């Protein structure tokens, strides 16, 4: 990993430890993707 990726990963891990992602809207539900034109059919 480069230094930026390492820093970002560290910040994400710290936020997770503080519980900052616990109350996100839609947590545990599939993403609602509106434009699927770039997704292969298979």
PQR file with spaces between the fields and no chain letter, atoms N, CA, C, O and H, PARSE charges and radii, in Angstrom:
ATOM       1  N    UNK     1       0.839   -1.190    0.000 -0.4000 1.5000
ATOM       2  CA   UNK     1       0.000    0.000    0.000 -0.0000 2.0000
ATOM       3  C    UNK     1       0.878    1.244    0.000  0.5500 1.7000
ATOM       4  O    UNK     1       1.959    1.267    0.587 -0.5500 1.4000
ATOM       5  N    UNK     2       0.397    2.248   -0.656 -0.4000 1.5000
ATOM       6  CA   UNK     2       1.121    3.508   -0.576 -0.0000 2.0000
ATOM       7  C    UNK     2       0.691    4.241    0.697  0.5500 1.7000
ATOM       8  O    UNK     2      -0.220    3.798    1.396 -0.5500 1.4000
ATOM       9  H    UNK     2      -0.482    2.229   -1.133  0.4000 1.0000
ATOM      10  N    UNK     3       1.345    5.355    0.992 -0.4000 1.5000
ATOM      11  CA   UNK     3       1.088    6.050    2.254 -0.0000 2.0000
ATOM      12  C    UNK     3      -0.341    6.570    2.356  0.5500 1.7000
ATOM      13  O    UNK     3      -0.909    6.613    3.447 -0.5500 1.4000
ATOM      14  H    UNK     3       2.086    5.715    0.424  0.4000 1.0000
ATOM      15  N    UNK     4      -0.929    6.967    1.219 -0.4000 1.5000
ATOM      16  CA   UNK     4      -2.296    7.499    1.241 -0.0000 2.0000
ATOM      17  C    UNK     4      -3.291    6.381    1.579  0.5500 1.7000
ATOM      18  O    UNK     4      -4.190    6.573    2.398 -0.5500 1.4000
ATOM      19  H    UNK     4      -0.468    6.932    0.333  0.4000 1.0000
ATOM      20  N    UNK     5      -3.129    5.230    0.955 -0.4000 1.5000
ATOM      21  CA   UNK     5      -4.019    4.097    1.242 -0.0000 2.0000
ATOM      22  C    UNK     5      -3.904    3.675    2.698  0.5500 1.7000
ATOM      23  O    UNK     5      -4.902    3.355    3.343 -0.5500 1.4000
ATOM      24  H    UNK     5      -2.399    5.074    0.290  0.4000 1.0000
ATOM      25  N    UNK     6      -2.692    3.677    3.204 -0.4000 1.5000
ATOM      26  CA   UNK     6      -2.472    3.310    4.606 -0.0000 2.0000
ATOM      27  C    UNK     6      -3.163    4.299    5.538  0.5500 1.7000
ATOM      28  O    UNK     6      -3.798    3.897    6.513 -0.5500 1.4000
ATOM      29  H    UNK     6      -1.881    3.936    2.680  0.4000 1.0000
ATOM      30  N    UNK     7      -3.042    5.582    5.242 -0.4000 1.5000
ATOM      31  CA   UNK     7      -3.681    6.613    6.059 -0.0000 2.0000
ATOM      32  C    UNK     7      -5.204    6.478    6.028  0.5500 1.7000
ATOM      33  O    UNK     7      -5.861    6.544    7.067 -0.5500 1.4000
ATOM      34  H    UNK     7      -2.526    5.908    4.450  0.4000 1.0000
ATOM      35  N    UNK     8      -5.755    6.290    4.833 -0.4000 1.5000
ATOM      36  CA   UNK     8      -7.209    6.147    4.691 -0.0000 2.0000
ATOM      37  C    UNK     8      -7.693    4.925    5.460  0.5500 1.7000
ATOM      38  O    UNK     8      -8.686    4.999    6.184 -0.5500 1.4000
ATOM      39  H    UNK     8      -5.221    6.237    3.990  0.4000 1.0000
ATOM      40  N    UNK     9      -7.003    3.811    5.308 -0.4000 1.5000
ATOM      41  CA   UNK     9      -7.397    2.591    6.024 -0.0000 2.0000
ATOM      42  C    UNK     9      -7.347    2.803    7.534  0.5500 1.7000
ATOM      43  O    UNK     9      -8.231    2.343    8.257 -0.5500 1.4000
ATOM      44  H    UNK     9      -6.197    3.750    4.720  0.4000 1.0000
ATOM      45  N    UNK    10      -6.327    3.490    8.008 -0.4000 1.5000
ATOM      46  CA   UNK    10      -6.204    3.774    9.438 -0.0000 2.0000
ATOM      47  C    UNK    10      -7.379    4.621    9.925  0.5500 1.7000
ATOM      48  O    UNK    10      -7.957    4.341   10.975 -0.5500 1.4000
ATOM      49  H    UNK    10      -5.609    3.864    7.421  0.4000 1.0000
ATOM      50  N    UNK    11      -7.730    5.655    9.161 -0.4000 1.5000
ATOM      51  CA   UNK    11      -8.846    6.528    9.547 -0.0000 2.0000
ATOM      52  C    UNK    11     -10.168    5.763    9.562  0.5500 1.7000
ATOM      53  O    UNK    11     -10.996    5.966   10.451 -0.5500 1.4000
ATOM      54  H    UNK    11      -7.261    5.882    8.308  0.4000 1.0000
ATOM      55  N    UNK    12     -10.363    4.894    8.588 -0.4000 1.5000
ATOM      56  CA   UNK    12     -11.593    4.085    8.543 -0.0000 2.0000
ATOM      57  C    UNK    12     -11.660    3.163    9.754  0.5500 1.7000
ATOM      58  O    UNK    12     -12.705    3.054   10.395 -0.5500 1.4000
ATOM      59  H    UNK    12      -9.691    4.729    7.867  0.4000 1.0000
ATOM      60  N    UNK    13     -10.557    2.504   10.067 -0.4000 1.5000
ATOM      61  CA   UNK    13     -10.528    1.599   11.215 -0.0000 2.0000
ATOM      62  C    UNK    13     -10.811    2.347   12.518  0.5500 1.7000
ATOM      63  O    UNK    13     -11.522    1.838   13.385 -0.5500 1.4000
ATOM      64  H    UNK    13      -9.708    2.593    9.546  0.4000 1.0000
ATOM      65  N    UNK    14     -10.264    3.538   12.656 -0.4000 1.5000
ATOM      66  CA   UNK    14     -10.510    4.340   13.858 -0.0000 2.0000
ATOM      67  C    UNK    14     -11.976    4.746   13.954  0.5500 1.7000
ATOM      68  O    UNK    14     -12.562    4.698   15.036 -0.5500 1.4000
ATOM      69  H    UNK    14      -9.686    3.952   11.952  0.4000 1.0000
ATOM      70  N    UNK    15     -12.572    5.143   12.837 -0.4000 1.5000
ATOM      71  CA   UNK    15     -13.987    5.518   12.824 -0.0000 2.0000
ATOM      72  C    UNK    15     -14.861    4.322   13.168  0.5500 1.7000
ATOM      73  O    UNK    15     -15.843    4.459   13.898 -0.5500 1.4000
ATOM      74  H    UNK    15     -12.096    5.182   11.958  0.4000 1.0000
ATOM      75  N    UNK    16     -14.510    3.151   12.647 -0.4000 1.5000
ATOM      76  CA   UNK    16     -15.268    1.934   12.967 -0.0000 2.0000
ATOM      77  C    UNK    16     -15.184    1.633   14.461  0.5500 1.7000
ATOM      78  O    UNK    16     -16.181    1.264   15.081 -0.5500 1.4000
ATOM      79  H    UNK    16     -13.712    3.040   12.054  0.4000 1.0000
ATOM      80  N    UNK    17     -14.002    1.790   15.032 -0.4000 1.5000
ATOM      81  CA   UNK    17     -13.816    1.526   16.467 -0.0000 2.0000
ATOM      82  C    UNK    17     -14.651    2.481   17.319  0.5500 1.7000
ATOM      83  O    UNK    17     -15.104    2.114   18.403 -0.5500 1.4000
ATOM      84  H    UNK    17     -13.192    2.090   14.529  0.4000 1.0000
ATOM      85  N    UNK    18     -14.852    3.701   16.829 -0.4000 1.5000
ATOM      86  CA   UNK    18     -15.683    4.669   17.557 -0.0000 2.0000
ATOM      87  C    UNK    18     -17.171    4.459   17.301  0.5500 1.7000
ATOM      88  O    UNK    18     -18.004    5.112   17.930 -0.5500 1.4000
ATOM      89  H    UNK    18     -14.484    3.999   15.948  0.4000 1.0000
ATOM      90  N    UNK    19     -17.517    3.550   16.379 -0.4000 1.5000
ATOM      91  CA   UNK    19     -18.920    3.261   16.096 -0.0000 2.0000
ATOM      92  C    UNK    19     -19.575    4.254   15.162  0.5500 1.7000
ATOM      93  O    UNK    19     -20.801    4.355   15.133 -0.5500 1.4000
ATOM      94  H    UNK    19     -16.840    3.020   15.868  0.4000 1.0000
ATOM      95  N    UNK    20     -18.785    4.990   14.396 -0.4000 1.5000
ATOM      96  CA   UNK    20     -19.343    6.024   13.537 -0.0000 2.0000
ATOM      97  C    UNK    20     -20.129    5.487   12.347  0.5500 1.7000
ATOM      98  O    UNK    20     -20.829    6.255   11.686 -0.5500 1.4000
ATOM      99  H    UNK    20     -17.789    4.908   14.419  0.4000 1.0000
ATOM     100  N    UNK    21     -20.036    4.208   12.060 -0.4000 1.5000
ATOM     101  CA   UNK    21     -20.764    3.636   10.935 -0.0000 2.0000
ATOM     102  C    UNK    21     -21.972    2.815   11.376  0.5500 1.7000
ATOM     103  O    UNK    21     -22.621    2.174   10.549 -0.5500 1.4000
ATOM     104  H    UNK    21     -19.468    3.584   12.597  0.4000 1.0000
ATOM     105  N    UNK    22     -22.274    2.831   12.653 -0.4000 1.5000
ATOM     106  CA   UNK    22     -23.348    1.990   13.183 -0.0000 2.0000
ATOM     107  C    UNK    22     -24.748    2.452   12.794  0.5500 1.7000
ATOM     108  O    UNK    22     -25.638    1.615   12.642 -0.5500 1.4000
ATOM     109  H    UNK    22     -21.747    3.352   13.325  0.4000 1.0000
ATOM     110  N    UNK    23     -24.970    3.719   12.633 -0.4000 1.5000
ATOM     111  CA   UNK    23     -26.314    4.240   12.383 -0.0000 2.0000
ATOM     112  C    UNK    23     -26.507    4.743   10.951  0.5500 1.7000
ATOM     113  O    UNK    23     -27.294    5.662   10.722 -0.5500 1.4000
ATOM     114  H    UNK    23     -24.247    4.400   12.757  0.4000 1.0000
ATOM     115  N    UNK    24     -25.808    4.160    9.998 -0.4000 1.5000
ATOM     116  CA   UNK    24     -25.933    4.602    8.616 -0.0000 2.0000
ATOM     117  C    UNK    24     -27.274    4.192    8.021  0.5500 1.7000
ATOM     118  O    UNK    24     -27.765    3.090    8.264 -0.5500 1.4000
ATOM     119  H    UNK    24     -25.168    3.414   10.184  0.4000 1.0000
ATOM     120  N    UNK    25     -27.849    5.082    7.251 -0.4000 1.5000
ATOM     121  CA   UNK    25     -29.114    4.802    6.578 -0.0000 2.0000
ATOM     122  C    UNK    25     -28.920    3.612    5.632  0.5500 1.7000
ATOM     123  O    UNK    25     -27.978    3.595    4.840 -0.5500 1.4000
ATOM     124  H    UNK    25     -27.450    5.978    7.054  0.4000 1.0000
ATOM     125  N    UNK    26     -29.791    2.638    5.714 -0.4000 1.5000
ATOM     126  CA   UNK    26     -29.725    1.482    4.822 -0.0000 2.0000
ATOM     127  C    UNK    26     -28.732    0.420    5.249  0.5500 1.7000
ATOM     128  O    UNK    26     -28.465   -0.502    4.478 -0.5500 1.4000
ATOM     129  H    UNK    26     -30.557    2.652    6.358  0.4000 1.0000
ATOM     130  N    UNK    27     -28.183    0.511    6.429 -0.4000 1.5000
ATOM     131  CA   UNK    27     -27.209   -0.475    6.897 -0.0000 2.0000
ATOM     132  C    UNK    27     -27.821   -1.876    6.850  0.5500 1.7000
ATOM     133  O    UNK    27     -28.921   -2.105    7.353 -0.5500 1.4000
ATOM     134  H    UNK    27     -28.400    1.259    7.056  0.4000 1.0000
ATOM     135  N    UNK    28     -27.093   -2.801    6.241 -0.4000 1.5000
ATOM     136  CA   UNK    28     -27.542   -4.184    6.160 -0.0000 2.0000
ATOM     137  C    UNK    28     -28.476   -4.469    5.001  0.5500 1.7000
ATOM     138  O    UNK    28     -28.946   -5.596    4.841 -0.5500 1.4000
ATOM     139  H    UNK    28     -26.200   -2.615    5.833  0.4000 1.0000
ATOM     140  N    UNK    29     -28.749   -3.450    4.188 -0.4000 1.5000
ATOM     141  CA   UNK    29     -29.642   -3.629    3.039 -0.0000 2.0000
ATOM     142  C    UNK    29     -28.832   -3.522    1.754  0.5500 1.7000
ATOM     143  O    UNK    29     -27.779   -2.884    1.743 -0.5500 1.4000
ATOM     144  H    UNK    29     -28.367   -2.535    4.318  0.4000 1.0000
ATOM     145  N    UNK    30     -29.303   -4.133    0.675 -0.4000 1.5000
ATOM     146  CA   UNK    30     -28.580   -4.019   -0.595 -0.0000 2.0000
ATOM     147  C    UNK    30     -28.548   -2.571   -1.086  0.5500 1.7000
ATOM     148  O    UNK    30     -29.452   -1.785   -0.805 -0.5500 1.4000
ATOM     149  H    UNK    30     -30.159   -4.652    0.684  0.4000 1.0000
ATOM     150  N    UNK    31     -27.502   -2.241   -1.814 -0.4000 1.5000
ATOM     151  CA   UNK    31     -27.420   -0.911   -2.399 -0.0000 2.0000
ATOM     152  C    UNK    31     -28.462   -0.763   -3.480  0.5500 1.7000
ATOM     153  O    UNK    31     -28.735   -1.715   -4.212 -0.5500 1.4000
ATOM     154  H    UNK    31     -26.767   -2.880   -2.042  0.4000 1.0000
ATOM     155  N    UNK    32     -29.042    0.399   -3.595 -0.4000 1.5000
ATOM     156  CA   UNK    32     -30.003    0.676   -4.653 -0.0000 2.0000
ATOM     157  C    UNK    32     -29.252    1.331   -5.810  0.5500 1.7000
ATOM     158  O    UNK    32     -29.023    2.540   -5.810 -0.5500 1.4000
ATOM     159  H    UNK    32     -28.821    1.172   -3.001  0.4000 1.0000
ATOM     160  N    UNK    33     -28.880    0.531   -6.777 -0.4000 1.5000
ATOM     161  CA   UNK    33     -28.145    1.038   -7.920 -0.0000 2.0000
ATOM     162  C    UNK    33     -29.135    1.430   -9.004  0.5500 1.7000
ATOM     163  O    UNK    33     -29.929    0.609   -9.464 -0.5500 1.4000
ATOM     164  H    UNK    33     -29.067   -0.452   -6.777  0.4000 1.0000
ATOM     165  N    UNK    34     -29.081    2.680   -9.403 -0.4000 1.5000
ATOM     166  CA   UNK    34     -30.038    3.172  -10.390 -0.0000 2.0000
ATOM     167  C    UNK    34     -29.586    2.924  -11.813  0.5500 1.7000
ATOM     168  O    UNK    34     -30.407    2.595  -12.669 -0.5500 1.4000
ATOM     169  H    UNK    34     -28.437    3.347   -9.030  0.4000 1.0000
ATOM     170  N    UNK    35     -28.300    3.073  -12.086 -0.4000 1.5000
ATOM     171  CA   UNK    35     -27.796    2.895  -13.438 -0.0000 2.0000
ATOM     172  C    UNK    35     -26.953    1.632  -13.487  0.5500 1.7000
ATOM     173  O    UNK    35     -25.810    1.633  -13.029 -0.5500 1.4000
ATOM     174  H    UNK    35     -27.633    3.340  -11.390  0.4000 1.0000
ATOM     175  N    UNK    36     -27.496    0.567  -14.031 -0.4000 1.5000
ATOM     176  CA   UNK    36     -26.782   -0.701  -14.110 -0.0000 2.0000
ATOM     177  C    UNK    36     -26.214   -0.955  -15.500  0.5500 1.7000
ATOM     178  O    UNK    36     -25.839   -2.086  -15.811 -0.5500 1.4000
ATOM     179  H    UNK    36     -28.424    0.567  -14.403  0.4000 1.0000
ATOM     180  N    UNK    37     -26.142    0.065  -16.338 -0.4000 1.5000
ATOM     181  CA   UNK    37     -25.701   -0.112  -17.716 -0.0000 2.0000
ATOM     182  C    UNK    37     -24.254   -0.579  -17.819  0.5500 1.7000
ATOM     183  O    UNK    37     -23.868   -1.177  -18.823 -0.5500 1.4000
ATOM     184  H    UNK    37     -26.447    0.984  -16.086  0.4000 1.0000
ATOM     185  N    UNK    38     -23.464   -0.315  -16.808 -0.4000 1.5000
ATOM     186  CA   UNK    38     -22.047   -0.701  -16.822 -0.0000 2.0000
ATOM     187  C    UNK    38     -21.812   -2.085  -16.209  0.5500 1.7000
ATOM     188  O    UNK    38     -20.679   -2.566  -16.211 -0.5500 1.4000
ATOM     189  H    UNK    38     -23.778    0.171  -15.992  0.4000 1.0000
ATOM     190  N    UNK    39     -22.847   -2.728  -15.691 -0.4000 1.5000
ATOM     191  CA   UNK    39     -22.718   -4.024  -15.044 -0.0000 2.0000
ATOM     192  C    UNK    39     -22.997   -5.121  -16.069  0.5500 1.7000
ATOM     193  O    UNK    39     -24.038   -5.088  -16.726 -0.5500 1.4000
ATOM     194  H    UNK    39     -23.767   -2.337  -15.690  0.4000 1.0000
ATOM     195  N    UNK    40     -22.097   -6.088  -16.221 -0.4000 1.5000
ATOM     196  CA   UNK    40     -22.341   -7.175  -17.154 -0.0000 2.0000
ATOM     197  C    UNK    40     -23.599   -7.970  -16.771  0.5500 1.7000
ATOM     198  O    UNK    40     -23.924   -8.084  -15.589 -0.5500 1.4000
ATOM     199  H    UNK    40     -21.252   -6.114  -15.687  0.4000 1.0000
ATOM     200  N    UNK    41     -24.293   -8.511  -17.753 -0.4000 1.5000
ATOM     201  CA   UNK    41     -25.538   -9.241  -17.478 -0.0000 2.0000
ATOM     202  C    UNK    41     -25.301  -10.505  -16.662  0.5500 1.7000
ATOM     203  O    UNK    41     -26.177  -10.904  -15.895 -0.5500 1.4000
ATOM     204  H    UNK    41     -24.029   -8.419  -18.713  0.4000 1.0000
ATOM     205  N    UNK    42     -24.157  -11.140  -16.801 -0.4000 1.5000
ATOM     206  CA   UNK    42     -23.873  -12.356  -16.051 -0.0000 2.0000
ATOM     207  C    UNK    42     -23.306  -11.969  -14.731  0.5500 1.7000
ATOM     208  O    UNK    42     -22.986  -12.837  -13.919 -0.5500 1.4000
ATOM     209  H    UNK    42     -23.445  -10.815  -17.423  0.4000 1.0000
